[in-house]
Amino acid sequence: MSFLSGILSSILGKRKSTKNSRNRINFSTLRKKASKSEKSRIGKGAFGMTFKNPGGVYKFYFKRVAASNQKVPKHDLNANYNRAHTVATITGNKNQLFQIVNGFTKNDFPNNVRNLLLKIGKMPTNNTNLPVIRMPYLGIDLHRATNTDGNKAKIRMIPISILMIQCYELMKQIDKIRKKQMCHGDMKIDNIMIDPKTGKMTIIDFDFFAEFKNLYLEYSNIITRIMRTKGTAIPQYIPPEILYIISIGENIDSYLFYKKYCNGGMMFFLECIGIKGEKDVKDYFDDSFKNNRTYVHPFIFSITDNGGNEVRNMKISNNIMNYFDYFGFGMVMTMFFSRLYPKEPNYKNGEERDAYHKMRKLLMNMCDFSIQKRPLPDNVLQEMQQIMSGISNPLFISINSNNFNENENENENENVNVKKKDLNQNSNSPPTKKRK
């Protein structure tokens, strides 16, 4: 049985333990394909480093840091696999799965990866069975896709209708996860991949994937630590209403949140939606903080203490966390399309142009700093479906296999299947009413 057959059987309910070889691969079988001298593309996150080699795409997890008076926790790659398996089962996208790599040592790092690990102090001290996973090749992340003229030129070769359809497809996956009361939890521009040849987009990296309540508590703790740490910024994909909730419990002034939140990538995003200059940014943040207070404050204090903090946190998270992934996704896609098309794209017709502008408006509404100005989470997908119904017989892209080798993906397009799907069957649905 092939690796893909094993994955298919797991999705269909015949799931095997992560100790089974179908979910693991020994690096000795890949070592002859790998090249230490070839310059690997690198992506660095909070938990580890991702690099590409002819043998595949890998992620090495950094050694974890323990809290005071505690042992250093070990990476549980089985738990990571189970999170990815849960997501792939919900979304139906098997490209979100990975393999656990056995027998990877520090001598197996490509030279430029090894040098960077030494430079940032993340080179492991031991030399046996490092925490590494192997992922399918899915292209490049949306940040890299839009940060050079060459990459942007490649992506612009893809019809705008396909990019819009892929945006819609990802929204359907987010909605499926949300309806299970779960969150991706790390919806940033580096965690959405695009294939430059086909336009196929895939959400990756499920290190933060969790149920609403657990993720709400985790980010509450993270932001509280950030506010007590000098020079540390708040991740921009965290919706501002969570900052307000924390300000209640910690008695932190809104200006301190503004300084930690509105910097770096957030400033670029705000420019994308027409908010430029420090005064306008500060006014926008202050206005949203007040608006979120009118929504969050009465809601929180209407919850009784019956059941204690656990029940209270669950009720808060079940409301607030519905918006979490949609907020980050709206922000990511707003930046992606703004970077890719500083001017208008090439449209096939007027209907395509109108649909594009409506989609951009919806994406910006999804990530408004004021929760009350966003579309209701239950209505987002319906609104997008209405928008896409204006495109006649749009092209859908379906990649039906795991591409573990970039060269295989580039030289053999056997696994790429472009097919048509008519969305006009729902074009008579009534327009969605937005909350005022």
N, C-alpha and C positions, 0 to 999 in steps of 0.2 A: 504493500500500500504506500502511495506517495505521501509526502508531507501535506500537500493540499487536500488529499482525501481524508487524512486524519483531521484536518481543520474542519472540513465539511461535516464529518460525522459528529464532531463536537458541537457544531452549531445546530445540527439536527437532533441533539439530545443525547447522543452517545459519547458524552464527554469523558475524557480520560484524565487521570491524575496528572498534575504537572511534573511528576517524577517520571512519567512515561517518555520514551525517547521521541515521540511525535512532537513534543513541545520543547525538545532540547536538541542541541547539536554540539558535537565535539569539535573544537577549533582545529584539531589535527587534520580533519577532512577539508578544512578551508585554508590552511596555512600555505599550501603550495600556490593558491591563487592570489594570496595577499602580497602586497609590495610595500616594503618599508620606505623605499626611496620616492615613490610616487606621492606627490603633494595631495593630501586628503583635505576635503572640505570640512570645516569644523563649525559646530554650533555648540555654544556653551550655555548651560542653564544653571539654575540653583542647585540641582541635584547631581548633575553630571555633564559629560561632554559627548557629543555625537560626531562621528566621523565616517567618511565613506572610503571604501577600498574595493578593489576588484572582487574581493570575496563577499561583499555585501555592505550594508549600512549598520553601524554598531553604535551602541550607547554604553559608555563606561560610567558607573555610578561612583561619585566621590565618597571617601570615608565620611561617615556621619559624625556629627559633633554631639556629644552628650551634654545634658544639663548638669549643673553642679551636683556633686555627690551621687552621680548615677553612672552606670556602665555605658560604654559606647554601644548604641543599638546596631545590630547587623542589618544589612539590606535583605529584605525578604522578596526575592525575585519571584517566588511562587505567588505571593500576594499581588505583585505588580502584574503578573500574567493573568491572574484571576480578574483583576480590574479590567484589563484589556479585553478579556474573554466576555465579561459582562457587557461592556460597551458594544463589542462586535455582534453579540447576540441580539441586543436591543436595536442596533442600527441596521443589521444585516450586511455590514461591510467587513469582510474577512481581512482586508488589507490593514485593519487596525490591530491585528494580532502580531505577535513576535515570537521568536525562539530564545530560550535561555541558552547561553553559550557556556559550555564546560571546557576547562583546560586553557583558558586565555590567561597569558602571563604578561608582565610589563615589558618583556622583550618583544612582544607581538605588536606593540603600538607602532604605527608609522612614525618616521623620524620627526616630522613637524608636530605631530600630536605629542610625542614624548617631550620635545623641547618646550612646548607650551605648558604641559603639566608640570615640568620642572620649574618653569618661570613663575607659575602661580602657586606653587607649593602643594600641588595635588597629586604628585607622583606617588603611587602606593609603595609602602616599604616592603611588603611581602611580595612574593613572586609566584604564587600558585593560585589558580582558579579565582581570578578576579571577578567582581560582579559586573558582567557584561551581557547585553542582549543583542540579538540580531533582528533587524527589521527589513521589510520589503522596501525596495527603491520606489519612492513616490514623487520624485522630482525635487523641487526646491521650495523653501518656505516663502510665504508671501512678502516678507521683508526683503529677502535676496532677490525676489522676482521683480522688485520695483526700485532697487537702490542703485542700479547701473543702467545706462542707456542701452547696452547690449541686451540685457535681460528683458527690459521693457519692450524693446523692439520685437523680441521673440514672442512675448505674451500678446502683444497687439496683433500678431498674425492670426490669433484665434478669434473667430467671430464673437462679437459682443454678446450675441444671444446665448452662446455656449457658456460664457462666463456668468451670465445672469442665471441660467439654468443650474449651474453648479452651486451658485449662492443659494438658490432655492432648495436644492438637494441637501445642502448642509443644514439649512434651517429645519428641514423635516427631521433630520437626525437629532438635532438639538431638542426639538419638540418631543420626540419619542423618549429621550432621556429625561426631560423635564417632567413628563407625565408619570414617570416612575419615581418622582420625587428624588431625583439624583441630579448632580451637576458635574460637568467636566472640570470646572473649578480653576482653569488656567488658560482661559480663552484669549491668548495674545497672538500677535501677528506672526511670531516664530512657530506657532503650533498649528498652522494650517498650511498644508503642502499643495503645490500645483505642479502638474506635469506640463512642461513647456511645449510638448508636442500636441497634446490632446486637450488640455484645459481641465482635466480631471482634478478635483480638489478633495483633500482628505484631512480630517481633523486627527491630530496625533497627540501623544504625550498625556498619559492618564495618571500621572503621579499624584495629582490632587483629586482625582475622581472619587466622589463619596456621596452619601445621602445628604439631603438638605441640612438636617440638624447637625450632623458631624462636621460638615464643611463650614457651616455658620459659626460653630464654636471654634474651629481651627483658625478661621480668618479673624475672628474676634481677638483671639490670643495673639496672632501674628501682628495685627495692627496695633494692639496695645504695646507689644514689645517695640515695634517700630517707633511709636510716639515717645518711647523712653530712651531711644538710641539716637545719638547725634549723627547727622549726616546720612541717615537711611531714608529712602523715599518709599511712599506707598505705591504698590503696583497699580497701574492705571486701569486695569480691567475690573477692579473692585468698585461696585456701584457706590455712589456717594451717600446713599441712605444708610449704609452700614456704618459709615463714619459718624453719622449723626447719632445712631444708636449707641455707639461706643462713647461719644462725647457725653451722653447722659450719665453712664455708669462711672466714667473716669473723670468727669468734670473738667474736660479739656476745651480750651477756647477754640472757636472755629478758625481763627487766623493761623493757628499752629497746624491744623489739618490742611489749610490752603497751601502753606509753604511746603508741606510734605507731599502733597498730591499734585499740584499744578506746576510741574517742571518736566524737563526732558521731552520724552515722547508725547506726553499729555499736551504740551504746548503746540506741537505739530498738529495733533488731532484737532485742537480748538481752532487753529488756523483753517483747517479743512472745512469746518462748519461756520466759518466767517467771524470768529471771535479772535481779534488780534490786539496786541498791546496789553501791558500789565493791568491797566485800569479796567479795561473791558473784561479781562479774564477774572479779576478779583470781583467785579460786580456780578458776573455770571455765577461764580461760585457762591457768593453770599446770597444771591437770590434763590439759588437751588437749595442751599442749606435751610433757608427759611421755609421754602415750599415743602421740603422733606419733613420739617418739624410739624407742619400742619397735618401731614399724613401719618407719620410714624408715631408722634407723641400720643395722640388720642388712642391709636391702635394698641400701643404697648400698655398704656395704663388702664385700658379696658379689660385686659387679661387678668383674671383673678389668680391668686397664688395657690389655688387648689391643685395639688399634685406636685408642688415645689418647683424648683428652678428647671428641672428636666422637662416637665410639661410646658412650662412657660417658654423655654427656649424652642421647643418643638413647634409651638403655635406661632412664634415669631418667624422662625425659619421657613415654615410652610407657606407663609405669605411672602416674605421678602425674597427668599431664594428662588422663587419662580422667575424673577427678573434677572438673575445673576448671569447666566450664560448668554442670554439674549443681549444684555448690555455690552458685554465684552465682544460678542460677535458683531454687533452693529458698529462698534468702534473700529474693529479690525477691518471690516469690509469697507467702511467709509474711508479709512486711510489708504487701503489698497486701490480702490477705484480713483481716489484723488491723485495718488502718485502716478498711477498708470495713465490716466487721461487728464492732464492739466487743462486740456481743451476737450472738445467733444470727440467721442469715438466715431468711427465710420459706421453709419446705420444703413441697414438694408431698405428701410422704409420708415414712414412716419410713425407707424404703430410701435416699431422697435424703439424709436427715440422716446416716445411718450412713456413706454414701459420702463426704460432705463431711468428716466428722471423720477418716476413714481417710486421705483425701487430705491434710488438714492435717498429720497425723502423719508421712506419708511425706515431705512437703516439708520439715518440720523435721528429719527424720532425714538428708535429703540434704545439709543445711548444718550438720551437727554439726561442731564444731571438731576433733573427733578422727576421723581418717580411718577408723579401724577400727570406729567406731560407725555409719558410713554404710552404706546398702545398696550392694552391688556395682554398678558402673555397668551391667554387662550385665543386671542384674535390675530396674533401676528402672522401665523401660517396662513390663515384664511385671507388676510390682506395680500400677502405675497402671491397666493394662488390667483387671486383676482387680477393682480398686476400681470402675471405671466400668461393669463388667458388671452391677453391682447397680442401675443406673438403667435402667428400661425405655424402650426406644426414645427415647434422648436426641436433642435437636435439634442438628444440626451446621450451622455457618454457613460458607458459601463465597462469597467475593467474587471475582468472576472478571475484574475489570478494574482498571486503575490509575486511581485517582481523583486527578487532578492539581489539582482545584479543589474546595475545601471546599463552596462553594455548590452545585456540581453534585451532590455527595454528599448534601447535606442536602435539596435540593429534588427530586431525581430518584432514586428508589430502584430504578431499572431494573436496576442491576447487583448488587443484593443478592438472593441466592438461598438461602433457608433450606430445608434438606431433611432428611429423617429417615434415620438409619442405625442398624441394630440391632447392638449390640455383644455381644448374648447368645450369639453363635455361639462365643465363646471362654470362656464362663462356666464351663465344666467343667474348665478348665486347673487343675492343682494349684497350691496356694499356694506362693509363693517363699520359700525358706529364707534367712534373713539370716545374715550372718557375726556370730558372737559376739565 
